[in-house]
Amino acid sequence: GGVMEAALRTVAEVLSGQSIENVEYEQVRGVEGIKEASVKIGDLTLKAAVAHGLGNARKLLIELKLGSRYTGESPEMA
């Protein structure tokens, strides 16, 4: 989740042109299961997911391929 938090913070800074230091994306934190988050940056909403463990990574990749659950822009496998 930490890598995804940093990536979301970087995207927010690039899109807004402002330094964003105190924003925490707790929806993608933790080391269990698959975590999903939607983050609003200006007029744009980004969707992200973090899968912990190989079993959850496999499940997320299958769901990405089938389009059955997750339709975000940025998956992370940890």
N, C-alpha and C positions, 0 to 999 in steps of 0.2 A: 503493500500500500504506500510505502514511503516514496518509491520511485514514481508512482502514479500521482501522488500529491505534488511532487516537484514538477512533473510534466504539466499538470493542470495549472499550477501557479505560473509556470513559464508562459503557457499559452495565454493566460489571463493578462500577464504583463505585456506580451507582444501585441495582443489585440487592443488593449486599453491604452498602451503607451505610458503606463504608470507603474511604479514599483509597488508590488503587493507582497508585504512581509508577514502580516498578522492573520492571513486567511488560512484556516485549516479545513481540509476536506475529510472530515471524520467518517463520511460514508464509505470510503475506500480503505479504512484502517482495519486492522485485525488480521488474524491468521487462520480463520476458519471459513470454509465454503467458498462461495462466489459472492463478492460484494459488488453492487452496482450503484452508480451515482449519476445525477444530472446536475450540471453546474451552469448557472446562468452568468454569462459574461456579456454585458451590454445587451444587445438584441439577440445574441446567439446563445443557444443552449447546447452544451456538449454533453455527451453521454460517455461514461467510462465504466469499465469492469475490471475487477482483480480476482483471479482464480488462485487459490492456495492449494498446492499439492497437485500431483500428476493426475489423479482421478478427476478433480475439479477442472483442471486445465483441459483434459480430454472432453469432459462434458460441455464446457464453454465453447471449445472449438467445434464440436458437433452442432451445437445450437447456433453458432455463427454461420456454419455452412448451410444448415437447414432454414435459417431465418426464423426459428420458432420462438425464441425468447429475447435475445439480446440484439439490439440494432445500433449499438454505439460506435463511436469513432475510434476508441482506443482501448484494446484489451491488454492486460498485464498478466503474465503467468509467473507466480512466485513459488 
